[in-house]
Amino acid sequence: MSTMPVTDAIGYGERAKQMLTDYKDDMTAKGSDPTTRISYLGTQAATLSAEDQKQETMKSELAAQTALVNTAKDDLVKAASAACDLVIATFGRGSGQAKEATNLRNSVSTTTKRSPKPALMS
């Protein structure tokens, strides 16, 4: 498998096709007809270009989907953390229910933080 960038591969194929086209008459006179190879190079360049465009579209779609997943995940984690905070506030920090809520939060990740405190109403 070539590590050549796609655009370089397309350019290489197109230049090779042009070279064969330029020398076609001389090559044919020497007993080597490049017509089939010229056609093949054109087809392969078009195929590669189309497949590369599909891949680029998929990359864009994947990035957009990843952003949606990350937002949904953040929203769920914040809601779950707020639920833990609600249990702690309702039953008191020293209660068994509060310990359960704290343990739940601590069990999922060391980076999970308490939900932000609501703004004070004046």
C-alpha positions as CSV (number, residue, x, y, z in Angstrom):
1,M,0.0,0.0,0.0
2,S,1.4,3.4,-1.0
3,T,1.8,6.1,1.6
4,M,1.6,8.7,-1.1
5,P,-1.1,11.4,-0.4
6,V,-4.2,11.0,-2.5
7,T,-3.7,14.3,-4.4
8,D,-0.1,13.2,-5.3
9,A,-1.3,9.8,-6.5
10,I,-3.9,11.4,-8.7
11,G,-1.4,13.8,-10.1
12,Y,1.1,11.0,-10.7
13,G,-1.5,8.9,-12.5
14,E,-2.6,11.9,-14.6
15,R,1.0,12.8,-15.6
16,A,1.7,9.1,-16.5
17,K,-1.5,9.1,-18.6
18,Q,-0.4,12.3,-20.3
19,M,3.0,10.9,-21.0
20,L,1.6,7.8,-22.6
21,T,-0.8,10.0,-24.6
22,D,2.1,12.2,-25.8
23,Y,4.2,9.2,-26.8
24,K,1.3,7.0,-28.1
25,D,2.1,7.3,-31.8
26,D,5.8,6.6,-31.3
27,M,5.1,3.7,-28.9
28,T,2.6,2.2,-31.3
29,A,5.1,2.4,-34.1
30,K,7.5,0.4,-32.0
31,G,4.9,-2.2,-31.3
32,S,3.6,-1.1,-27.9
33,D,0.1,0.3,-27.9
34,P,-0.6,2.2,-24.7
35,T,-4.3,2.8,-25.4
36,T,-5.6,0.4,-22.8
37,R,-3.2,1.7,-20.2
38,I,-4.2,5.3,-20.9
39,S,-7.9,4.4,-20.4
40,Y,-7.1,2.4,-17.2
41,L,-5.1,5.3,-15.7
42,G,-8.0,7.7,-16.4
43,T,-10.5,5.3,-14.8
44,Q,-8.3,4.7,-11.8
45,A,-7.8,8.4,-11.2
46,A,-11.5,9.1,-11.4
47,T,-12.2,6.2,-9.0
48,L,-9.7,7.4,-6.5
49,S,-11.0,10.9,-6.6
50,A,-14.6,9.8,-6.0
51,E,-13.6,7.4,-3.2
52,D,-11.5,10.1,-1.6
53,Q,-14.4,12.5,-1.7
54,K,-16.6,9.9,0.0
55,Q,-14.0,9.5,2.7
56,E,-13.7,13.2,3.3
57,T,-17.5,13.5,3.6
58,M,-17.5,10.6,6.1
59,K,-14.7,12.4,8.1
60,S,-16.8,15.5,8.3
61,E,-19.9,13.5,9.3
62,L,-17.9,11.7,12.0
63,A,-16.6,14.9,13.5
64,A,-20.1,16.3,13.6
65,Q,-21.5,13.1,15.2
66,T,-18.7,13.1,17.7
67,A,-19.6,16.6,18.8
68,L,-23.2,15.5,19.2
69,V,-22.2,12.5,21.2
70,N,-19.9,14.6,23.5
71,T,-22.6,17.1,24.1
72,A,-25.2,14.4,25.0
73,K,-22.7,12.7,27.2
74,D,-21.8,16.0,29.0
75,D,-25.5,16.8,29.5
76,L,-26.2,13.3,31.0
77,V,-23.2,13.5,33.3
78,K,-24.3,16.9,34.5
79,A,-27.9,15.7,35.1
80,A,-26.7,12.7,37.0
81,S,-24.4,14.8,39.1
82,A,-27.2,17.2,39.9
83,A,-29.3,14.2,40.9
84,C,-26.6,13.2,43.3
85,D,-26.5,16.7,44.7
86,L,-30.3,16.7,45.1
87,V,-30.1,13.5,47.2
88,I,-27.3,14.9,49.3
89,A,-29.1,18.2,49.9
90,T,-32.4,16.5,50.6
91,F,-31.2,14.0,53.1
92,G,-28.2,15.8,54.6
93,R,-24.5,15.2,53.9
94,G,-24.1,12.7,56.8
95,S,-27.0,10.5,55.8
96,G,-26.8,7.0,54.3
97,Q,-28.5,8.3,51.2
98,A,-25.9,11.1,50.8
99,K,-23.1,8.5,51.2
100,E,-24.7,6.4,48.5
101,A,-25.0,9.4,46.1
102,T,-21.3,10.4,46.9
103,N,-20.2,6.8,46.3
104,L,-22.1,6.6,43.0
105,R,-20.5,9.8,41.8
106,N,-17.0,8.6,42.9
107,S,-17.5,5.2,41.3
108,V,-17.8,6.5,37.7
109,S,-14.8,8.7,37.4
110,T,-12.3,10.7,39.3
111,T,-13.0,13.7,37.0
112,T,-16.8,13.8,37.7
113,K,-17.5,17.0,39.7
114,R,-20.5,18.2,41.6
115,S,-22.9,20.1,39.5
116,P,-22.4,23.9,39.6
117,K,-24.2,25.7,42.4
118,P,-27.3,27.6,41.2
119,A,-27.0,31.4,41.2
120,L,-28.4,33.0,44.3
121,M,-31.7,34.7,43.9
122,S,-32.0,38.1,45.4
